[in-house]
Amino acid sequence: MLNCAVVVIQSANMVESSDNIIDGLRNGDKSVFETVYREYFAQLCYFCVKYVDNFEDAEGIVQDVFVKLWNRHEDIEINVSLKAYLYRAVQNYALNFLKKKKIKDKYIVINANLRNIVYDSGLLKMEENEFRVILKHAILKLPEKRREIFELSRFSGYKYSKIADELSISVKTVEAQMTKALKYLRIVLKDYAPVLLLYCLINSIL
């Protein structure tokens, strides 16, 4: 009975001090932060692993939650218990992690499939450096100004408006020159379809 009484008293003290703990976090009290970290880190990791199925990822997510809690301690708004706040934060981070991972995995699969088509196609097996040589020669045959516009767009990543400013020409001129350049390259490279065109697609050339 005595042990039960002690537990009840300890629980009451934790409830009474919860506001002080939150205030300590807001004030950047390192000792309070370390206490909260030791108290909740392990249990939050076990909670998080139910979402991500990987303890290493779970630890990373919980670490991120605590890093944000420390770095933005002055701005935190906790309208529920600290425990509920931390569990909700970990849940949100875990769900966001899964969303990003799903998108990343999807991109990797698509990119891998395209590259497999390029490199494993029975129609035409050419090394990447051969693709680059063929493409380079085709680009070099473009008129000087047209080639400059094409390279600024495809290799430097300039938008048409920036190219226009850079070369002191109109955006319409840039558009017209790019249209002609792309039309020419597609005609020149048509003999290497579909493999070469897929390579260009992967690298955002055409």
N, C-alpha and C positions, 0 to 999 in steps of 0.2 A: 504493500500500500504506500509505503514511504517513497519507493521509486516512482510510482505513478504520480504522486504529488509533485516530485521534483520535475518530471517531464512537463506537467501542466504549468508549473511556475516558469520553466524555461521557455515554453511556447508563448506564454503571456508576455514575457520580457522581450522576445523577438518581435512580437506584434507591436509592443509599445515603442520599440527602438527602430521600427521600420522607417518611420519618417526621418529619424536622425541619420539612418544609413543613406537614404535618398539625398538628404541635404548634404551629407558628406561627399557623395559622388558628384553632386552638382558643384561643390566647392573644390573639387580636385584633390580630396584627401586621399593620399596614396595608401595609407594603412587601411582605410575603409574599402578602397578598391581591391586591395590584395585579399582582404577578408571575404569579400563577395566572390572574387575569382576562385579562391580555394573552396568555398562553400558550394558553388554551383557548376564549376567547370566540368567535372566528371559526369554528373547527372545530365547536364545539357548535351554532352557528347553522346551518351547512350540514347538520349531522346532523338538527337539528330540522325543517328545511324539508321533509325527506322525509315528515314526518308531516302538517304543516299546510298545505303547498303555498303558503305565503305568507311571504316573507322578513321582512316587517315583523312579522307575528305571531311568527315564529321568534325574532327579536331580542328581542321583548317577553318571551317565555317564558324565554329564557336570562338576560335581565336579572333576572327574578323569582327564578330559581334562585340567582343570585349575591347578590341582596339578602337572601334568606333565609339563605344561607350566612354572610353578614356579620352580620346581625342576631341569629342564633342560634348564633354560632360556639362559644360555651361548651358547647352541648348536642350538637354534631355527633358522630355515631358513624360512623367510616369503618373498616369491616372488610375492605375490598378496596383496590385501588389508588385513588388520588385520581381518576385519569382515568375508571376504571370507575364510581366513585361519581357523578361529574358527569354522565356519559352516562346512567346509570340515572335520576338525578334529572330530567334534561331530558326523557327518554322518558316518565316518569310525569307530568310537568307537561303535556307535549304531549297525551297521551292524555286527561287530565282536561280540558284545554282543548277538545278535540274533543267530549267528552261534553257539556260545558256548552253548546257552540255548537250541537250537534244539538238539545238540549232547547229552547234559545232560538229556533232557526230554526223548530222545530215549533210553538212557541207563536205566533210571529209569523204563520205561515201560517194557523193556525186562527183567530186573532183577525182577520186580514185578510179571511178568507172570511166570517166572521160579519158583519163590518162591511159587506162588499160586499152581503150579503143585505139588510141593514138599509137601506142607502142607495141601492142600485141595483135593488131589487125593483120589478117592474112593477105589483105589486098596490097599492103605496102609497109615494109618495115625499114624505117630510116631512123638514124640516130638524131638526137635533138640538135647537135651541132650542124647537121646537114640541113635541117629545117631552117636554122638561123642563117646559114649561108645563102640559101635560096631566097629567103625573104629579104635579106640585106641587099642582094643584087637587084631585086625587083624594086626596092625603095630607092636605091641609088640612081635608077633610070628615070625617076620622077624629075620634072623641071625643078630647078633650085628652090624657088619660092614655095612651090607646092610641097616639096619634100620637107622644107623647114616647118611649114604649117602642120604637116602630118606628124613629124617627130615631136613637135611641141605638144600636140594633142595626145598621141598614143604613148610616147616614151617619157614625157615630162609631166603628163597628167594635167596640162593646162586646159581650162575651159575656153570656149570659143571667144568669150568677151576678153579674157586675159590675153589670148593670142592677138586679138585685134589691137589691143592697147600696146602690146609688146612690139608689133610690127607696123603700127600706125596705119592700119587698114580698117575697113568696116567689118562688122560681124558677118554680113551677107557675103562678103568676099571670102572670108574664112570658110563659111559653110559651103560655098560653091567649089572652092579648091579641095576641101575634104571630100566632097561628093565625087569629084573627078578622080582624086587619088584612090579612094576605095574602089571605085568602079574599075580602074585600071588594074589594081592589085588582084582583084577577084578574077579578072579575065586572065591575067598572067599566071595565076596560081591554080586555075581550074583543072589543069592536067594532074595536079597532085591531090585532088579531092578523092575521098573524103578526109584522108588522114591529115594532110597539111592544114586544111581548113579547120579541123577540130583542134589542132595545135594552136592555131591563131585564135580560136574562140576561147580556149583556156587562158591564153595570155592577153586577152582583150585587145588584139591587134586589129582585127577586121570587124 
